[in-house]
Amino acid sequence: MSDDILFDLKGVSKQFVKGKETITIFDGLDMSIARGDFLAIMGPSGSGKTTLLNMLGGVDQPTSGEIHFDGKRVDTLSETQLAAWRANNIGFIFQFYNLMPMLNAHRNVELPLLLTNLGKGHRKKSVAAALELVSLSDRAKHMPKEMSGGQQQRVAIARALVSDPKLLLCDEPTGDLDRQTADEILEMLQLLNREYGKTIVMVTHDAEAAKYARRTLHLDKGEFVEKDLAA
């Protein structure tokens, strides 16, 4: 695999058994994601977008085929190994933020670091840096209910960034936001990609959101059609 390729899917198939029926989502899917890419994945509901994102994040496993990350095969890792791999390499951003309502912004961002061996002082500095990156240093002690939807999503982005992952996986990250706030969040993702070199894969139904990516892939019936959206 080329050093420029971060993710490489080879002949990946994914099937679900529902009652007596076997449903095939992917059948021999090949896909490569380069380092520093910002990829938008679009497609109709039920086309497998979230399933693909979950396989990239090691939350779901392919029925067959191989998934390689940074030159190493990851689909054969044990659950314990996968958890450690995710903690070190993957940041997740969701549509509904998934913040803990009883924790302030600082504590929410700190959560992924509690799975590491970092000391309290190191964790504090990392959280402060992540909140500063999303322009929320002044909201560190605010609870989620005291923040707008856009601010909550910024906290979620800071949480995804705090462990300095190689890949950000975004599942409809602006689906719960108004257009102006959505554009602000997308501009932030674009900045993280262009200025900080973060590799980003974003699932979205929003064609306007996809324009912020370097390229988009349309997923339909387990196959991709690529359209270059780069300016």
Buried (B, 14 or more C-beta within 10 A) or exposed (E): BEEEBBBBBBEBBBEEEEEEEEEEBBBEBEBBBBBBBBBBBBBEEEBBBBBBBBBBBBBBBBBEBBBBBBEEEBBEBEEEEBEBBBBEBBBBBBBEBEBEEEBBBBBBBBBBBEEBEBEEEEBBEBBBBBBEBBEBBEBBEBBBEEBEBBBBBBBBBBBBBBBEBBBBBBBBBBBBBEEEBBBBBBEBBBEBBEEEEBBBBBBBBBEEBBBBBBBBBBBEEBBBEEEEBEE
